Amino acid sequence: MTSRSNSVIRRRGWLLAAGIVPIMALAPAASAEPPLISPISPGGDNYSGYAAVAPSFKVLAAQWKVPAVTCPPFGNLGGAVNGAINTILTGGSVLRVPGLLNHPGAALGTLMIPHVGPWIGVVGMGPGGDRTLIQTGTVVACDNGVPHYSGFFETPSFGNQAGMPVPDADAPGNGWESPPTVPGDDIAATVTWDGHTTYRMTVADTTQGWHYGATFENSVIPTAALAVSESIPYNVPTYTPITFTNVTADGRPLAAYNPQSLSIAAPRITPTPITGDSFTIPSP
């Protein structure tokens, strides 16, 4: 990982120059729902995109272009003000996220940092109903009015934010700004499960020519698959539309699973209808 003095706080409280790490607002910490009824809920107001459920998913894949992001004025002060507005008007959508409650400093940092993060991931349920999200993608986080573009791997538990993938030896870590990713770059990502305990994540910037992978060991069975962009309600930076293409699960277009549409709460950011394996997340 790279480092800089104004590192952005990640949800676990770690510092990462590459920026924010996507948040989970998919479901309550405890639930009596059977896994197939879904590890996700309609209340994921930090996400715009689609989520599907099935008995299991072994291969999730998607492509998208990195959006161009314009950060809000007034630097970090603007983010803090908008984060406060989020808390007042939504009750703090980030602060309701399971696991983040164990790390209030990280939650507050995330809440006040405008960001947009397109990613794909799967969710599995473990003993006691805890859920784990295995995800990879790109993210743009604003710091003092400057957008920072990065790639990442992440595998948090909803309950306590535990869990960390092991990046391949040639990877720059689990989050990086260098090698770069810039607006307009073509991104391809996959999340795979071997049917036992091993997950693989890959993300490639085919424009820049880099490709990295990471491995994660966990016994959860992935019953939800997501392709989304994430931002904090009332603290969304301006960005160009994000079109997901070739979104497939186990070789089938995501639309074949009758996926659930997710919308960021405010400003209301709702994806276009999914057509086979493609959809667009409009600008805010």
Secondary structure, 3 states (H helix, E strand, C coil): CCCCCCCEECCCCCEECCCCCCCCCCCCCCCCCCHHHCCCCCCCCCEEEEEEECCCCCEEEEEEECCCEECCCCHHHHHHHHHHHHHHHHCCCCCCCCCHHHCHHHHHHHHCCCEEEEEEEEEEECHHHCEEEEEEEEEEEEECCEEEEEEEEECCECCCCCCCCEECCCCCCCEECCCCCCCCCEEEEEEEECCCCEEEEEEEECCCCEEEEEEEECCCEEEEEEEEEECCCCCCCEECCEEEEEEEECCEEHHHHCCEEECECCCCECCCCCECCEEEECCC
